[in-house]
Amino acid sequence: MFHLLSGKSEVTEEEFPFDEIDPRLLGLLDQVTADGKTLYALSPILELMHQGFMSRWPVPPKEPSASDVPDAKRVSLTRAHLPHHPPGTERLAKRIAAFPWVQEVRDHTRHMNTQRTHLLPRDSADPALVPLVYAHDSQPQGAVRLFVRTTARCEAEAAYVEDALRDLLAGL
């Protein structure tokens, strides 16, 4: 519950069985009723406690479930931008798409002014989406931003995905 509430701004009763929680703990959650639905969120003190706990006892990485997207539909690069992408962009996208938990690899920008291939900071609200930048030595002033949509649903699965992608990028 803490992972779910920490990753989202609010959670409804349909998303989590709050009626099964100890009433003393439920009373510490922020609750708001809007449009007939009760929304739950971590109070500031519970968020601090959760972050403190996570820093002391981090969740070990866990492999996400396999994607049901067919392999042929996992790469969706903009064809008009491909000539402007660094050499090897499509090959890298296909290597990333070969991971069983990848649903889609798509390009976002056709040109970025960087010389370094690296993962970008992930939006913690969506553990399934991992942004990265790909650059190539032969085109030192051009790079492309790629988004990798995965089946990750929690921080442990997102950590697994990021580790696997870092290893792949380090081997380029």
C-alpha positions as CSV (number, residue, x, y, z in Angstrom):
1,M,0.0,0.0,0.0
2,F,2.8,2.5,0.9
3,H,4.5,1.8,-2.5
4,L,1.3,2.4,-4.4
5,L,0.4,5.5,-2.5
6,S,3.9,6.9,-2.7
7,G,4.0,6.4,-6.5
8,K,0.6,8.0,-7.2
9,S,-0.8,11.3,-5.9
10,E,-4.1,9.6,-4.9
11,V,-5.6,6.1,-5.0
12,T,-9.3,5.1,-5.1
13,E,-11.0,2.2,-3.3
14,E,-11.2,0.4,-6.6
15,E,-7.4,0.4,-6.9
16,F,-6.7,-1.0,-3.4
17,P,-8.8,-2.7,-0.7
18,F,-8.6,0.0,1.9
19,D,-11.5,-1.6,3.9
20,E,-9.1,-4.4,4.9
21,I,-6.6,-2.0,6.5
22,D,-6.3,-1.6,10.3
23,P,-8.6,1.4,11.1
24,R,-5.8,3.0,13.2
25,L,-3.5,3.1,10.1
26,L,-6.4,4.2,7.8
27,G,-6.9,7.2,10.1
28,L,-3.4,8.4,9.3
29,L,-4.0,8.5,5.6
30,D,-5.3,11.7,3.9
31,Q,-8.8,11.1,2.6
32,V,-10.9,13.3,0.3
33,T,-14.3,12.6,-1.2
34,A,-14.8,13.8,-4.8
35,D,-17.6,12.9,-7.2
36,G,-18.8,10.3,-4.7
37,K,-15.4,8.5,-4.6
38,T,-13.0,8.5,-1.6
39,L,-9.4,9.2,-2.6
40,Y,-6.6,8.2,-0.4
41,A,-3.1,9.6,-0.1
42,L,-0.1,9.4,2.2
43,S,-0.1,12.2,4.7
44,P,3.2,14.1,4.8
45,I,4.4,12.3,7.9
46,L,3.6,8.9,6.4
47,E,5.5,9.9,3.2
48,L,8.5,10.8,5.3
49,M,8.3,7.6,7.2
50,H,8.0,5.6,4.0
51,Q,10.9,7.3,2.3
52,G,13.0,6.8,5.5
53,F,12.1,3.1,5.5
54,M,12.9,2.7,1.8
55,S,16.3,4.3,2.2
56,R,17.2,1.9,5.0
57,W,15.7,-1.2,3.5
58,P,15.4,-0.8,-0.3
59,V,13.3,-3.3,-2.2
60,P,15.5,-5.7,-4.2
61,P,15.0,-5.5,-8.0
62,K,12.5,-7.9,-9.4
63,E,12.0,-8.9,-13.0
64,P,8.7,-7.6,-14.5
65,S,6.2,-9.9,-16.2
66,A,6.5,-10.6,-19.9
67,S,4.8,-8.3,-22.4
68,D,1.9,-9.6,-24.5
69,V,2.8,-7.1,-27.3
70,P,4.0,-9.0,-30.5
71,D,7.8,-8.5,-31.2
72,A,7.0,-6.9,-34.5
73,K,5.0,-4.1,-32.9
74,R,7.5,-3.2,-30.1
75,V,9.5,-0.7,-32.0
76,S,7.8,2.5,-33.3
77,L,10.4,4.9,-34.5
78,T,9.3,7.9,-36.7
79,R,10.5,7.0,-40.2
80,A,10.8,10.7,-41.2
81,H,13.2,11.2,-38.3
82,L,15.4,8.1,-38.9
83,P,17.8,9.8,-41.3
84,H,18.5,12.4,-38.6
85,H,19.0,9.9,-35.8
86,P,22.5,8.8,-34.8
87,P,23.7,5.7,-36.6
88,G,22.5,2.5,-34.9
89,T,19.3,4.0,-33.4
90,E,17.1,1.4,-35.0
91,R,19.5,-1.4,-34.1
92,L,19.5,-0.3,-30.4
93,A,15.7,0.0,-30.3
94,K,15.4,-3.6,-31.6
95,R,17.9,-4.8,-29.0
96,I,15.9,-3.1,-26.2
97,A,12.7,-4.4,-27.6
98,A,14.1,-8.0,-27.3
99,F,13.8,-7.8,-23.5
100,P,10.6,-9.8,-22.7
101,W,9.1,-7.1,-20.5
102,V,9.4,-4.3,-23.1
103,Q,6.1,-3.2,-24.6
104,E,7.3,-0.4,-26.9
105,V,10.3,1.6,-27.8
106,R,9.6,4.9,-29.5
107,D,11.5,8.1,-30.3
108,H,10.6,11.4,-28.8
109,T,13.0,14.0,-30.3
110,R,15.0,13.7,-33.5
111,H,17.9,15.7,-32.3
112,M,19.5,16.5,-29.0
113,N,22.8,18.3,-28.4
114,T,24.6,15.7,-26.3
115,Q,27.5,13.3,-26.8
116,R,26.6,10.8,-24.1
117,T,24.3,7.8,-24.1
118,H,22.5,7.5,-20.7
119,L,19.2,6.9,-18.9
120,L,17.3,10.0,-18.0
121,P,15.6,10.5,-14.6
122,R,12.3,8.5,-14.5
123,D,9.0,10.0,-13.5
124,S,8.3,8.2,-10.3
125,A,4.6,8.2,-10.9
126,D,4.9,5.9,-13.9
127,P,7.4,3.0,-13.2
128,A,6.7,1.5,-16.6
129,L,8.2,4.4,-18.6
130,V,12.0,4.8,-18.9
131,P,13.5,7.7,-20.9
132,L,17.0,7.4,-22.3
133,V,19.3,9.3,-24.6
134,Y,21.2,7.6,-27.4
135,A,24.3,9.2,-29.0
136,H,26.9,7.8,-31.4
137,D,30.6,8.7,-31.6
138,S,30.4,9.4,-35.4
139,Q,27.7,12.1,-34.8
140,P,29.1,13.9,-31.7
141,Q,26.6,16.7,-31.7
142,G,23.4,14.7,-32.3
143,A,21.5,12.3,-30.1
144,V,17.9,11.1,-29.9
145,R,15.6,10.6,-26.9
146,L,13.9,7.2,-26.7
147,F,11.1,6.2,-24.4
148,V,10.9,2.5,-23.3
149,R,7.4,1.4,-22.1
150,T,7.7,-1.7,-20.0
151,T,5.4,-3.9,-17.9
152,A,6.9,-2.7,-14.6
153,R,4.3,-1.9,-12.0
154,C,6.3,-1.0,-9.0
155,E,9.7,0.4,-7.9
156,A,11.3,-3.1,-7.6
157,E,10.4,-3.9,-11.2
158,A,11.4,-0.4,-12.4
159,A,14.8,-0.9,-10.7
160,Y,15.3,-4.2,-12.5
161,V,14.5,-2.6,-15.8
162,E,16.9,0.3,-15.2
163,D,19.7,-2.1,-14.3
164,A,19.2,-4.1,-17.4
165,L,19.1,-1.1,-19.6
166,R,22.2,0.4,-18.0
167,D,24.0,-2.8,-18.6
168,L,22.9,-2.8,-22.3
169,L,24.0,0.8,-22.8
170,A,27.3,0.2,-21.0
171,G,28.1,-2.5,-23.6
172,L,27.6,-0.2,-26.6
